[in-house]
Every structure is written in C-alpha cells, then in structure tokens.
C-alpha cells in the first residue's frame, strides 16, 4: 500500500490539526474548571457547544462516515489520521461530532436502519442534537464470548419485549443521551450467531433504568460515563428491531471493524501527546545535577516510545487500507492484531510519561491520567486482549494445519469464534 495521505485527507488533516492545537487544547483547563464548578457534574459546559459550532462552520463535522450523504465521505484510511489528531484531547471527538459510541451507532443506522429509524435517530445524531449509548456487555456472564448473552429481546405479536441487565454502557450518563442500541437473545434454538437481535430503545421508555454509573480507575468520565442499565419488561413496537430479528451478530461485526481503527488511532494520538509532554518535562527539569532525560535509562525509554508509536501507526494504517480495499472479512486478523497491540503500546508510553512527571503525573495538571484510564479500558473494550490474540494465533496456526492436510491437532481454538462480535466492556465505538 501507499502510506501517503490522499490530497483530500491531507486537507482535512491540516484543518483538524490546527483546530485541535489552537481551539481545543488551549481550552482544556477552562473546560475542566467549568465542569468542576457546576452543580451537576454530568452537565455539559457551554464551551463544548461553542467549539462544536466552530467546527461545524469549518466543515469539520461527521468526518468518520465513509458516506458522502452525511459528511465528506472519507474512507477509513483517510479518516484514521484525523482520529489520531482527535485523540490528543479527550474532549476533541465530540467537538467534531465523532465521539464514541455515537459513531458506531450512526454506522449501524446508515447500513442497517430503516428509513423511519434513520429519520428519528440518525438525523439528530448526525446533527449533534442528541447522543446515544450501546448496551451489549452484561455483568452476570463472561462477555468476552458474546454468545453467553442472557438478556432477551423476545417478539410478542407486534411488539418486542426486552429484559436483562447491561453494564459498561458508554455514553449513558450524557444529558443528551436519548436512545440506546440493545442487543438481546431472541431465539435460543437458532444457530448461535443467529439468535440475537439489536433494538433501538428510547431511554425514557418505561422499564429502562440507569442503576449506577461506573468509574474507570476512579474516574467517571463525565459527562459521558459508563453505566449499568436494567431493562424490565420494556415493550417497544417490533419495528424497533434493527434489520430484523436474528441479525445482531451480523450488525455487531459490521460495527466493530471501523470502530477498532478509530479507537487505535485515537490511542496513538494520546501516546504522541504523552511522549511530547514527557520529552518537554525531561528536558526542562533537572535532578542530581542533570536533565531528567540524562538520568537512568530515560533516553532509551524515549527512543523505544518513538519506535513503538511509529510501528503502531503503520500497522493501523495498513489495517485501515485493508478495510477500504478488501472489506472487514479480509482484515479480521489485522483488526485483532492492532486491537491487541495498540492499547498496550499506549498504556506503556503514557505510563512512562507519568513517571517522568513524578507527582504531577498523578494529578489532573496534565491529561495523562485520563489517557491512562482510556488505554487500560481499551484493553477490554471491543474484545479483551486474550480474544484478539486467540484470533491471531488461530489464523497463524491454521496455515500449518492446512499444509498438513488437517493433521495439526489443536488449531489454537480457545472457544471463541472470530466472528463473535465480542465486546469485553460494552464500548463498541
């Protein structure tokens, strides 16, 4: 592949970079102070709407959708570097209306939604007037294998009835969250990948209850948050089912591919900013008569961080190119590779930057603790490391089994199917 950005991607990259560096990052402290001073911690400071309006006026809006009807129509490989730039600030994705899980939910509606569903939910979502959440992971089962799902979405005449409990439903705490996509068991007798359905659920439907908000390493990620949500005899018209009963896994797989690229590129942006902060700190501060960078093995740590970030970027761009040119099925192995590799890389780089900052690295004087929580969580979200490593190993070993005419014994199958739509934390972005 050619790793050079297309002319269109370069144009948007320059604009997004300038906006992040001049409009968003300089106002992060203002945002944090406004959030802390308000009575309701889950309210959205007015600063966000101000920045969103500016971004929209500059055409920096809905950049994630490869559908020209709803935005610039950038391909996955074209959007990837923009996602990296957005990753440099925790508040940037929403400013460009590219925040998760809204991006994944929008993609579901574009590709699988009915005209009525798109009019009711997609239009206001793409306009930035509402937010959404995704309800898949459950507290009572091992959600790394999504076939364990116990929550139900049962058809009853012209209605669908939902029961169950979900958690790590990202975005459910946002005051503008108006609907969730719920995945539940519809037909337990069907093939294991045809048993489940996805349903559009207004959050004000009787029987829907946010039981609690969940912290990640002590942080609630307000105003978005991750919630535990119960569904008790929730009744909706049957046309709330997306694309028809039994298509939940199909939809999940279509949703996961681009979302994993978005996740990984945002993490690379976090790692880049963390390395930048670490280098500034290490060259400006002295200890024991030397700059911090000259103590211990710090130069080597900086070098290894640079190598790791650049390797990760090329790996993700290659996977994005495969998605664009060959489709999600052809990129299954590569998607699992980057999803296992990039969060771990980012976690290491961010942890190094925290160490360089000493006590300041543990505070909120820098974005590093927020970055660390995001990187660590993403080793679970959209499938834990172990599932992705299992996919990679299985595909690698299959080549040798096939060479021996199937006489390979154990092919590395750990009980998880490559197309299981797993989501270890419910944050399918």
HELIX and SHEET records of a PDB file:
HELIX    1   1 UNK A    7  UNK A   19  1                                  13    
HELIX    2   2 UNK A   20  UNK A   24  3                                   5    
HELIX    3   3 UNK A   25  UNK A   27  5                                   3    
HELIX    4   4 UNK A   28  UNK A   37  1                                  10    
HELIX    5   5 UNK A   46  UNK A   57  1                                  12    
HELIX    6   6 UNK A   76  UNK A   86  1                                  11    
HELIX    7   7 UNK A   92  UNK A   95  1                                   4    
HELIX    8   8 UNK A  102  UNK A  112  1                                  11    
HELIX    9   9 UNK A  115  UNK A  117  1                                   3    
HELIX   10  10 UNK A  118  UNK A  122  3                                   5    
HELIX   11  11 UNK A  123  UNK A  126  1                                   4    
HELIX   12  12 UNK A  146  UNK A  148  5                                   3    
HELIX   13  13 UNK A  238  UNK A  240  5                                   3    
HELIX   14  14 UNK A  248  UNK A  284  1                                  37    
HELIX   15  15 UNK A  292  UNK A  294  5                                   3    
HELIX   16  16 UNK A  298  UNK A  326  1                                  29    
HELIX   17  17 UNK A  332  UNK A  357  1                                  26    
HELIX   18  18 UNK A  358  UNK A  362  5                                   5    
HELIX   19  19 UNK A  368  UNK A  377  1                                  10    
HELIX   20  20 UNK A  385  UNK A  403  1                                  19    
SHEET    1   A 3 UNK A 131  UNK A 135  0                                        
SHEET    2   A 3 UNK A 177  UNK A 185  1                                        
SHEET    3   A 3 UNK A 196  UNK A 202 -1                                        
SHEET    1   B 4 UNK A 152  UNK A 156  0                                        
SHEET    2   B 4 UNK A 159  UNK A 170 -1                                        
SHEET    3   B 4 UNK A 226  UNK A 237 -1                                        
SHEET    4   B 4 UNK A 208  UNK A 214 -1                                        
SHEET    1   C 2 UNK A 286  UNK A 287  0                                        
SHEET    2   C 2 UNK A 290  UNK A 291 -1                                        
END                                                                             
